[in-house]
């Protein structure tokens, strides 16, 4: 391998990225954030002629947009990948010491999703090195996707493109739909009293039990519904519950946090109406049942158009590299595709193979990382020419 080819090897770049702690501090209080890894990417891309913009509305939580300007008159393409990872606690071995073994590269973030970031960075450099492109190539290396996606939101306030590809891991399959989610807190009210005085107390935890039974029934109804042709039905589960002070006191409050996964046609408003109907029915039928419903973070589901030029272009080049047409699928998890789509940017998700995202051992498949880089290189060249 020549020195020049080493510089444009996605696996070598991935090793450098994995070695940098970029744990999201919104998930782990001791998380390093994206500052150091953003510095690495900015230096690497700037040295290769990219125009680098650093966005850092939240101190220590930067996102980058690196642009290779086209000559004009062509379509622009954004490649989007997140720099943050989940925490290092519980990881088996050394999470920040990348290790190659049996065709895999191990380390925290190797799969989710520093492999995709490395591939898109190398692909953009290779594509622009082939000759002048008419359209702009934008690399959005974003913060905070693992928590609230503040990075992509901030990028989209200042930058746009004619299309986008999110390089989250997808086993070299095209993802054109995924679920959304909305979080709600349900606060069930009781009345504090000494445990020896049941005539004075109202047990908020016992009252909340009626709601938990209703949540389980809602889940059964959702599962029995026809649902979305690719994503199936929405789901609901109780994630966290808090209530009570000590054994000898009737609890005055019980708070239940719910997550409702949504499919196209559902959103935070439809879910709020669904939960309100359940809670109002309980208030009408269960003595002394009273509640508050508070909406938390919500993200919309995503459904892309298979006839968009960016989808057709990538499928064409994937077929050439892989020797077969990739499957077009949907996934239950949420990604930044939904934010790009909402901003009017046609997009899809396409990334390498691997496993262990958020788990105790994480790895990226090296061969698929090379194939991803080749497919992205050809797609950028074609789309932006």
Helices and strands as residue ranges (DSSP letters): H 3-7, H 10-18, H 35-46, E 51-55, E 63-68, E 77-82, E 99-101, E 104-106, I 110-114, H 115-129, E 137-142, H 150-158, E 163-166, E 174-178, E 180-189, E 193-194, H 204-224, E 235-243, E 249-250, E 253-262, H 268-285, E 290-299, E 302-303, H 309-322, E 328-331, H 337-342, E 346-349, E 354-355, E 363-365, H 366-384
